[in-house]
Amino acid sequence: MRDIIRHMAKESPKAAQHVREALISKTKEVLTANPFLGRLLSEYPEYEKKGVRRYLPLAHYSILYFVTNDTVEIWHVWDNRRNWTTLFDD
């Protein structure tokens, strides 16, 4: 998420701060109440087996995460205007 916010801040620090706060608050609120809400990454069986899920808190952003015991662990925050499948390239 740091890279996304830094990139946005070059154009508009205020917008970057707003997106940062919205991503954090919405993700925390929703995934705390519904940790299994995000869909499993079935198109990537190795990540599906690990329980990696994708949640879209805002129109242009995805949260990739997994649940361990009672904890939601954020793996990556992604700007959906980019080709997010490149995360899985070796």
C-alpha positions as CSV (number, residue, x, y, z in Angstrom):
1,M,0.0,0.0,0.0
2,R,2.9,2.3,0.7
3,D,3.9,2.4,-3.0
4,I,0.3,3.2,-4.1
5,I,0.0,6.1,-1.6
6,R,3.4,7.5,-2.5
7,H,2.6,7.5,-6.1
8,M,-0.8,9.2,-5.5
9,A,0.8,11.7,-3.2
10,K,3.0,13.1,-6.0
11,E,-0.2,14.3,-7.7
12,S,-2.4,15.0,-4.7
13,P,-1.3,14.4,-1.1
14,K,-4.8,15.0,0.2
15,A,-6.3,12.4,-2.2
16,A,-3.6,9.9,-1.2
17,Q,-4.4,10.4,2.5
18,H,-8.1,9.9,1.8
19,V,-7.5,6.7,-0.1
20,R,-5.1,5.4,2.6
21,E,-7.6,6.1,5.4
22,A,-10.6,4.6,3.4
23,L,-8.6,1.4,2.5
24,I,-7.6,0.9,6.2
25,S,-11.0,1.7,7.7
26,K,-13.2,-0.2,5.3
27,T,-10.9,-3.3,5.2
28,K,-10.7,-3.4,9.0
29,E,-14.4,-2.9,9.5
30,V,-15.5,-5.5,6.9
31,L,-12.9,-8.2,7.4
32,T,-13.1,-8.0,11.2
33,A,-16.8,-8.9,11.0
34,N,-16.6,-11.2,7.9
35,P,-13.0,-12.6,7.5
36,F,-14.1,-15.1,4.9
37,L,-15.9,-12.6,2.7
38,G,-13.2,-12.4,0.0
39,R,-13.2,-15.0,-2.7
40,L,-10.5,-17.6,-2.8
41,L,-8.1,-17.3,-5.7
42,S,-9.3,-20.4,-7.5
43,E,-7.5,-19.4,-10.7
44,Y,-4.3,-20.0,-8.8
45,P,-4.6,-23.4,-7.1
46,E,-1.4,-23.0,-5.1
47,Y,-2.7,-19.8,-3.5
48,E,-6.2,-21.2,-3.2
49,K,-4.7,-24.1,-1.1
50,K,-3.0,-21.5,1.1
51,G,-6.4,-19.8,1.6
52,V,-5.4,-16.5,-0.1
53,R,-8.5,-14.4,-0.7
54,R,-9.3,-11.3,-2.6
55,Y,-11.4,-8.5,-1.2
56,L,-12.3,-5.2,-3.0
57,P,-12.8,-2.5,-0.4
58,L,-12.7,0.3,-3.0
59,A,-13.4,0.4,-6.7
60,H,-9.8,0.4,-7.8
61,Y,-8.1,-1.6,-5.1
62,S,-7.9,-5.2,-4.0
63,I,-6.7,-6.6,-0.7
64,L,-5.1,-10.1,-1.0
65,Y,-5.2,-11.7,2.4
66,F,-5.5,-15.0,4.3
67,V,-7.0,-16.0,7.6
68,T,-5.0,-17.9,10.2
69,N,-6.8,-18.9,13.4
70,D,-8.6,-15.7,14.3
71,T,-6.3,-13.3,12.5
72,V,-6.7,-11.7,9.1
73,E,-3.2,-11.3,7.5
74,I,-2.9,-8.8,4.7
75,W,-0.6,-10.1,2.0
76,H,-0.8,-7.4,-0.6
77,V,-2.7,-4.3,-1.5
78,W,-3.1,-3.9,-5.3
79,D,-4.3,-1.2,-7.7
80,N,-6.7,-2.9,-10.0
81,R,-5.9,-0.6,-12.8
82,R,-2.7,-2.6,-13.1
83,N,-2.6,-6.2,-14.2
84,W,-2.9,-7.8,-10.8
85,T,-2.1,-11.3,-12.0
86,T,1.6,-10.2,-12.4
87,L,1.9,-10.7,-8.7
88,F,2.0,-14.4,-9.3
89,D,4.7,-14.3,-12.0
90,D,8.0,-15.8,-11.0
